[in-house]
């Protein structure tokens, strides 16, 4: 298991794949200085 991010840590590079086939590379494709990520697994 990875370590938690601390204040002033750089966000690790990750690539997210969407259901429709699109992708998003973070933090490279961030539009602004700040970003909020919410991971919601839905109801299982």
PDB file of N, H, CA, C and O in Angstrom:
ATOM      1  N   UNK A   1       0.843  -1.173   0.000  1.00  0.00           N
ATOM      2  CA  UNK A   1       0.000   0.000   0.000  1.00  0.00           C
ATOM      3  C   UNK A   1       0.887   1.235   0.000  1.00  0.00           C
ATOM      4  O   UNK A   1       1.895   1.288   0.704  1.00  0.00           O
ATOM      5  N   UNK A   2       0.500   2.231  -0.801  1.00  0.00           N
ATOM      6  H   UNK A   2      -0.319   2.187  -1.373  1.00  0.00           H
ATOM      7  CA  UNK A   2       1.283   3.453  -0.906  1.00  0.00           C
ATOM      8  C   UNK A   2       1.141   4.343   0.319  1.00  0.00           C
ATOM      9  O   UNK A   2       0.295   4.117   1.185  1.00  0.00           O
ATOM     10  N   UNK A   3       1.981   5.345   0.365  1.00  0.00           N
ATOM     11  H   UNK A   3       2.668   5.529  -0.338  1.00  0.00           H
ATOM     12  CA  UNK A   3       1.937   6.294   1.470  1.00  0.00           C
ATOM     13  C   UNK A   3       0.924   7.390   1.190  1.00  0.00           C
ATOM     14  O   UNK A   3       0.653   7.708   0.033  1.00  0.00           O
ATOM     15  N   UNK A   4       0.364   7.967   2.246  1.00  0.00           N
ATOM     16  H   UNK A   4       0.585   7.708   3.186  1.00  0.00           H
ATOM     17  CA  UNK A   4      -0.567   9.075   2.111  1.00  0.00           C
ATOM     18  C   UNK A   4       0.179  10.318   1.674  1.00  0.00           C
ATOM     19  O   UNK A   4       1.335  10.524   2.043  1.00  0.00           O
ATOM     20  N   UNK A   5      -0.491  11.146   0.885  1.00  0.00           N
ATOM     21  H   UNK A   5      -1.431  10.979   0.586  1.00  0.00           H
ATOM     22  CA  UNK A   5       0.090  12.426   0.503  1.00  0.00           C
ATOM     23  C   UNK A   5       0.057  13.372   1.688  1.00  0.00           C
ATOM     24  O   UNK A   5      -0.908  13.395   2.451  1.00  0.00           O
ATOM     25  N   UNK A   6       1.086  14.130   1.832  1.00  0.00           N
ATOM     26  H   UNK A   6       1.870  14.112   1.212  1.00  0.00           H
ATOM     27  CA  UNK A   6       1.175  15.137   2.880  1.00  0.00           C
ATOM     28  C   UNK A   6       1.089  16.516   2.232  1.00  0.00           C
ATOM     29  O   UNK A   6       1.225  16.645   1.016  1.00  0.00           O
ATOM     30  N   UNK A   7       0.865  17.535   3.040  1.00  0.00           N
ATOM     31  H   UNK A   7       0.755  17.430   4.029  1.00  0.00           H
ATOM     32  CA  UNK A   7       0.805  18.898   2.525  1.00  0.00           C
ATOM     33  C   UNK A   7       2.092  19.209   1.780  1.00  0.00           C
ATOM     34  O   UNK A   7       3.185  18.899   2.253  1.00  0.00           O
ATOM     35  N   UNK A   8       1.956  19.814   0.628  1.00  0.00           N
ATOM     36  H   UNK A   8       1.068  20.066   0.244  1.00  0.00           H
ATOM     37  CA  UNK A   8       3.039  20.222  -0.291  1.00  0.00           C
ATOM     38  C   UNK A   8       3.635  19.062  -1.092  1.00  0.00           C
ATOM     39  O   UNK A   8       4.562  19.288  -1.870  1.00  0.00           O
ATOM     40  N   UNK A   9       3.138  17.825  -0.933  1.00  0.00           N
ATOM     41  H   UNK A   9       2.385  17.641  -0.301  1.00  0.00           H
ATOM     42  CA  UNK A   9       3.591  16.709  -1.772  1.00  0.00           C
ATOM     43  C   UNK A   9       3.053  16.892  -3.181  1.00  0.00           C
ATOM     44  O   UNK A   9       1.968  17.443  -3.371  1.00  0.00           O
ATOM     45  N   UNK A  10       3.807  16.435  -4.164  1.00  0.00           N
ATOM     46  H   UNK A  10       4.688  15.988  -4.010  1.00  0.00           H
ATOM     47  CA  UNK A  10       3.342  16.471  -5.549  1.00  0.00           C
ATOM     48  C   UNK A  10       2.404  15.282  -5.782  1.00  0.00           C
ATOM     49  O   UNK A  10       2.623  14.188  -5.263  1.00  0.00           O
ATOM     50  N   UNK A  11       1.362  15.524  -6.570  1.00  0.00           N
ATOM     51  H   UNK A  11       1.184  16.413  -6.991  1.00  0.00           H
ATOM     52  CA  UNK A  11       0.409  14.470  -6.885  1.00  0.00           C
ATOM     53  C   UNK A  11       1.089  13.464  -7.809  1.00  0.00           C
ATOM     54  O   UNK A  11       1.732  13.871  -8.776  1.00  0.00           O
ATOM     55  N   UNK A  12       0.969  12.165  -7.542  1.00  0.00           N
ATOM     56  H   UNK A  12       0.446  11.834  -6.756  1.00  0.00           H
ATOM     57  CA  UNK A  12       1.616  11.172  -8.409  1.00  0.00           C
ATOM     58  C   UNK A  12       0.959  11.117  -9.784  1.00  0.00           C
ATOM     59  O   UNK A  12      -0.230  11.404  -9.916  1.00  0.00           O
ATOM     60  N   UNK A  13       1.717  10.757 -10.789  1.00  0.00           N
ATOM     61  H   UNK A  13       2.683  10.524 -10.681  1.00  0.00           H
ATOM     62  CA  UNK A  13       1.182  10.633 -12.150  1.00  0.00           C
ATOM     63  C   UNK A  13       0.315   9.381 -12.248  1.00  0.00           C
ATOM     64  O   UNK A  13       0.772   8.273 -11.969  1.00  0.00           O
ATOM     65  N   UNK A  14      -0.952   9.574 -12.650  1.00  0.00           N
ATOM     66  H   UNK A  14      -1.323  10.474 -12.876  1.00  0.00           H
ATOM     67  CA  UNK A  14      -1.851   8.446 -12.861  1.00  0.00           C
ATOM     68  C   UNK A  14      -2.658   8.690 -14.128  1.00  0.00           C
ATOM     69  O   UNK A  14      -2.832   9.832 -14.554  1.00  0.00           O
ATOM     70  N   UNK A  15      -3.144   7.625 -14.718  1.00  0.00           N
ATOM     71  H   UNK A  15      -3.003   6.697 -14.372  1.00  0.00           H
ATOM     72  CA  UNK A  15      -3.981   7.710 -15.901  1.00  0.00           C
ATOM     73  C   UNK A  15      -5.309   7.040 -15.591  1.00  0.00           C
ATOM     74  O   UNK A  15      -5.346   5.879 -15.184  1.00  0.00           O
ATOM     75  N   UNK A  16      -6.411   7.782 -15.786  1.00  0.00           N
ATOM     76  H   UNK A  16      -6.380   8.725 -16.117  1.00  0.00           H
ATOM     77  CA  UNK A  16      -7.744   7.272 -15.504  1.00  0.00           C
ATOM     78  C   UNK A  16      -8.447   6.943 -16.815  1.00  0.00           C
ATOM     79  O   UNK A  16      -8.393   7.727 -17.762  1.00  0.00           O
ATOM     80  N   UNK A  17      -9.107   5.787 -16.876  1.00  0.00           N
ATOM     81  H   UNK A  17      -9.151   5.150 -16.106  1.00  0.00           H
ATOM     82  CA  UNK A  17      -9.873   5.406 -18.061  1.00  0.00           C
ATOM     83  C   UNK A  17     -11.353   5.533 -17.740  1.00  0.00           C
ATOM     84  O   UNK A  17     -11.823   5.018 -16.726  1.00  0.00           O
ATOM     85  N   UNK A  18     -12.084   6.220 -18.608  1.00  0.00           N
ATOM     86  H   UNK A  18     -11.703   6.639 -19.432  1.00  0.00           H
ATOM     87  CA  UNK A  18     -13.516   6.409 -18.430  1.00  0.00           C
ATOM     88  C   UNK A  18     -14.289   5.294 -19.113  1.00  0.00           C
ATOM     89  O   UNK A  18     -13.766   4.604 -19.988  1.00  0.00           O
ATOM     90  N   UNK A  19     -15.533   5.124 -18.707  1.00  0.00           N
ATOM     91  H   UNK A  19     -15.959   5.684 -17.996  1.00  0.00           H
ATOM     92  CA  UNK A  19     -16.392   4.086 -19.266  1.00  0.00           C
ATOM     93  C   UNK A  19     -16.562   4.262 -20.773  1.00  0.00           C
ATOM     94  O   UNK A  19     -16.650   3.276 -21.505  1.00  0.00           O
ATOM     95  N   UNK A  20     -16.609   5.514 -21.242  1.00  0.00           N
ATOM     96  H   UNK A  20     -16.538   6.315 -20.647  1.00  0.00           H
ATOM     97  CA  UNK A  20     -16.805   5.770 -22.675  1.00  0.00           C
ATOM     98  C   UNK A  20     -15.537   5.606 -23.502  1.00  0.00           C
ATOM     99  O   UNK A  20     -15.561   5.837 -24.711  1.00  0.00           O
ATOM    100  N   UNK A  21     -14.421   5.208 -22.872  1.00  0.00           N
ATOM    101  H   UNK A  21     -14.402   5.020 -21.890  1.00  0.00           H
ATOM    102  CA  UNK A  21     -13.177   4.972 -23.589  1.00  0.00           C
ATOM    103  C   UNK A  21     -12.175   6.103 -23.506  1.00  0.00           C
ATOM    104  O   UNK A  21     -11.022   5.924 -23.897  1.00  0.00           O
ATOM    105  N   UNK A  22     -12.576   7.262 -23.009  1.00  0.00           N
ATOM    106  H   UNK A  22     -13.513   7.407 -22.691  1.00  0.00           H
ATOM    107  CA  UNK A  22     -11.662   8.393 -22.863  1.00  0.00           C
ATOM    108  C   UNK A  22     -10.689   8.181 -21.715  1.00  0.00           C
ATOM    109  O   UNK A  22     -10.894   7.315 -20.864  1.00  0.00           O
ATOM    110  N   UNK A  23      -9.640   8.972 -21.700  1.00  0.00           N
ATOM    111  H   UNK A  23      -9.474   9.675 -22.391  1.00  0.00           H
ATOM    112  CA  UNK A  23      -8.661   8.899 -20.621  1.00  0.00           C
ATOM    113  C   UNK A  23      -8.344  10.300 -20.099  1.00  0.00           C
ATOM    114  O   UNK A  23      -8.552  11.301 -20.784  1.00  0.00           O
ATOM    115  N   UNK A  24      -7.845  10.341 -18.887  1.00  0.00           N
ATOM    116  H   UNK A  24      -7.676   9.528 -18.330  1.00  0.00           H
ATOM    117  CA  UNK A  24      -7.399  11.578 -18.265  1.00  0.00           C
ATOM    118  C   UNK A  24      -6.105  11.287 -17.543  1.00  0.00           C
ATOM    119  O   UNK A  24      -6.044  10.379 -16.713  1.00  0.00           O
ATOM    120  N   UNK A  25      -5.064  12.051 -17.850  1.00  0.00           N
ATOM    121  H   UNK A  25      -5.113  12.788 -18.524  1.00  0.00           H
ATOM    122  CA  UNK A  25      -3.771  11.869 -17.195  1.00  0.00           C
ATOM    123  C   UNK A  25      -3.582  12.980 -16.169  1.00  0.00           C
ATOM    124  O   UNK A  25      -3.592  14.166 -16.499  1.00  0.00           O
ATOM    125  N   UNK A  26      -3.411  12.569 -14.934  1.00  0.00           N
ATOM    126  H   UNK A  26      -3.402  11.606 -14.666  1.00  0.00           H
ATOM    127  CA  UNK A  26      -3.205  13.527 -13.847  1.00  0.00           C
ATOM    128  C   UNK A  26      -1.780  13.437 -13.342  1.00  0.00           C
ATOM    129  O   UNK A  26      -1.232  12.337 -13.288  1.00  0.00           O
ATOM    130  N   UNK A  27      -1.171  14.513 -12.979  1.00  0.00           N
ATOM    131  H   UNK A  27      -1.617  15.407 -13.023  1.00  0.00           H
ATOM    132  CA  UNK A  27      -1.673  15.884 -12.976  1.00  0.00           C
ATOM    133  C   UNK A  27      -1.421  16.634 -14.284  1.00  0.00           C
ATOM    134  O   UNK A  27      -1.678  17.836 -14.359  1.00  0.00           O
ATOM    135  N   UNK A  28      -0.927  15.953 -15.308  1.00  0.00           N
ATOM    136  H   UNK A  28      -0.718  14.977 -15.247  1.00  0.00           H
ATOM    137  CA  UNK A  28      -0.550  16.622 -16.561  1.00  0.00           C
ATOM    138  C   UNK A  28      -1.691  17.363 -17.242  1.00  0.00           C
ATOM    139  O   UNK A  28      -1.462  18.414 -17.840  1.00  0.00           O
ATOM    140  N   UNK A  29      -2.919  16.841 -17.169  1.00  0.00           N
ATOM    141  H   UNK A  29      -3.105  15.987 -16.683  1.00  0.00           H
ATOM    142  CA  UNK A  29      -4.045  17.446 -17.881  1.00  0.00           C
ATOM    143  C   UNK A  29      -4.960  18.270 -16.980  1.00  0.00           C
ATOM    144  O   UNK A  29      -6.127  18.487 -17.310  1.00  0.00           O
ATOM    145  N   UNK A  30      -4.441  18.727 -15.853  1.00  0.00           N
ATOM    146  H   UNK A  30      -3.493  18.551 -15.585  1.00  0.00           H
ATOM    147  CA  UNK A  30      -5.223  19.600 -14.969  1.00  0.00           C
ATOM    148  C   UNK A  30      -5.321  20.974 -15.608  1.00  0.00           C
ATOM    149  O   UNK A  30      -4.329  21.508 -16.105  1.00  0.00           O
ATOM    150  N   UNK A  31      -6.532  21.551 -15.593  1.00  0.00           N
ATOM    151  H   UNK A  31      -7.338  21.117 -15.188  1.00  0.00           H
ATOM    152  CA  UNK A  31      -6.733  22.869 -16.186  1.00  0.00           C
ATOM    153  C   UNK A  31      -6.351  24.007 -15.247  1.00  0.00           C
ATOM    154  O   UNK A  31      -5.952  25.079 -15.702  1.00  0.00           O
ATOM    155  N   UNK A  32      -6.468  23.785 -13.967  1.00  0.00           N
ATOM    156  H   UNK A  32      -6.792  22.914 -13.598  1.00  0.00           H
ATOM    157  CA  UNK A  32      -6.216  24.853 -13.008  1.00  0.00           C
ATOM    158  C   UNK A  32      -5.173  24.467 -11.980  1.00  0.00           C
ATOM    159  O   UNK A  32      -4.528  23.424 -12.076  1.00  0.00           O
ATOM    160  N   UNK A  33      -5.029  25.322 -11.013  1.00  0.00           N
ATOM    161  H   UNK A  33      -5.554  26.170 -10.935  1.00  0.00           H
ATOM    162  CA  UNK A  33      -4.041  25.077  -9.968  1.00  0.00           C
ATOM    163  C   UNK A  33      -4.550  24.063  -8.941  1.00  0.00           C
ATOM    164  O   UNK A  33      -3.770  23.300  -8.371  1.00  0.00           O
ATOM    165  N   UNK A  34      -5.863  24.063  -8.713  1.00  0.00           N
ATOM    166  H   UNK A  34      -6.497  24.683  -9.176  1.00  0.00           H
ATOM    167  CA  UNK A  34      -6.444  23.193  -7.696  1.00  0.00           C
ATOM    168  C   UNK A  34      -7.393  22.185  -8.340  1.00  0.00           C
ATOM    169  O   UNK A  34      -8.018  22.465  -9.362  1.00  0.00           O
ATOM    170  N   UNK A  35      -7.487  21.019  -7.730  1.00  0.00           N
ATOM    171  H   UNK A  35      -6.979  20.791  -6.900  1.00  0.00           H
ATOM    172  CA  UNK A  35      -8.351  19.958  -8.248  1.00  0.00           C
ATOM    173  C   UNK A  35      -8.870  19.138  -7.076  1.00  0.00           C
ATOM    174  O   UNK A  35      -8.128  18.834  -6.141  1.00  0.00           O
ATOM    175  N   UNK A  36     -10.135  18.787  -7.131  1.00  0.00           N
ATOM    176  H   UNK A  36     -10.738  19.033  -7.890  1.00  0.00           H
ATOM    177  CA  UNK A  36     -10.729  17.897  -6.136  1.00  0.00           C
ATOM    178  C   UNK A  36     -11.099  16.609  -6.853  1.00  0.00           C
ATOM    179  O   UNK A  36     -11.811  16.638  -7.857  1.00  0.00           O
ATOM    180  N   UNK A  37     -10.625  15.489  -6.349  1.00  0.00           N
ATOM    181  H   UNK A  37     -10.046  15.465  -5.534  1.00  0.00           H
ATOM    182  CA  UNK A  37     -10.941  14.176  -6.921  1.00  0.00           C
ATOM    183  C   UNK A  37     -11.828  13.418  -5.951  1.00  0.00           C
ATOM    184  O   UNK A  37     -11.518  13.310  -4.765  1.00  0.00           O
ATOM    185  N   UNK A  38     -12.926  12.899  -6.459  1.00  0.00           N
ATOM    186  H   UNK A  38     -13.178  12.988  -7.422  1.00  0.00           H
ATOM    187  CA  UNK A  38     -13.807  12.071  -5.643  1.00  0.00           C
ATOM    188  C   UNK A  38     -13.956  10.718  -6.340  1.00  0.00           C
ATOM    189  O   UNK A  38     -14.383  10.654  -7.492  1.00  0.00           O
ATOM    190  N   UNK A  39     -13.612   9.665  -5.655  1.00  0.00           N
ATOM    191  H   UNK A  39     -13.265   9.717  -4.719  1.00  0.00           H
ATOM    192  CA  UNK A  39     -13.786   8.329  -6.185  1.00  0.00           C
ATOM    193  C   UNK A  39     -15.033   7.730  -5.548  1.00  0.00           C
ATOM    194  O   UNK A  39     -15.094   7.548  -4.332  1.00  0.00           O
ATOM    195  N   UNK A  40     -16.017   7.428  -6.371  1.00  0.00           N
ATOM    196  H   UNK A  40     -15.968   7.576  -7.359  1.00  0.00           H
ATOM    197  CA  UNK A  40     -17.282   6.885  -5.894  1.00  0.00           C
ATOM    198  C   UNK A  40     -17.490   5.518  -6.531  1.00  0.00           C
ATOM    199  O   UNK A  40     -17.606   5.409  -7.752  1.00  0.00           O
ATOM    200  N   UNK A  41     -17.535   4.496  -5.725  1.00  0.00           N
ATOM    201  H   UNK A  41     -17.441   4.585  -4.733  1.00  0.00           H
ATOM    202  CA  UNK A  41     -17.673   3.139  -6.258  1.00  0.00           C
ATOM    203  C   UNK A  41     -19.104   2.773  -6.568  1.00  0.00           C
ATOM    204  O   UNK A  41     -19.350   1.729  -7.172  1.00  0.00           O
ATOM    205  N   UNK A  42     -20.053   3.595  -6.175  1.00  0.00           N
ATOM    206  H   UNK A  42     -19.853   4.443  -5.684  1.00  0.00           H
ATOM    207  CA  UNK A  42     -21.457   3.294  -6.409  1.00  0.00           C
ATOM    208  C   UNK A  42     -21.981   2.337  -5.362  1.00  0.00           C
ATOM    209  O   UNK A  42     -21.339   2.116  -4.335  1.00  0.00           O
ATOM    210  N   UNK A  43     -23.144   1.768  -5.620  1.00  0.00           N
ATOM    211  H   UNK A  43     -23.666   1.948  -6.454  1.00  0.00           H
ATOM    212  CA  UNK A  43     -23.761   0.846  -4.685  1.00  0.00           C
ATOM    213  C   UNK A  43     -23.497  -0.586  -5.152  1.00  0.00           C
ATOM    214  O   UNK A  43     -23.848  -0.960  -6.271  1.00  0.00           O
ATOM    215  N   UNK A  44     -22.877  -1.375  -4.285  1.00  0.00           N
ATOM    216  H   UNK A  44     -22.591  -1.071  -3.376  1.00  0.00           H
ATOM    217  CA  UNK A  44     -22.593  -2.775  -4.628  1.00  0.00           C
ATOM    218  C   UNK A  44     -23.387  -3.681  -3.762  1.00  0.00           C
ATOM    219  O   UNK A  44     -23.291  -4.901  -3.893  1.00  0.00           O
TER     220      UNK A  44
END
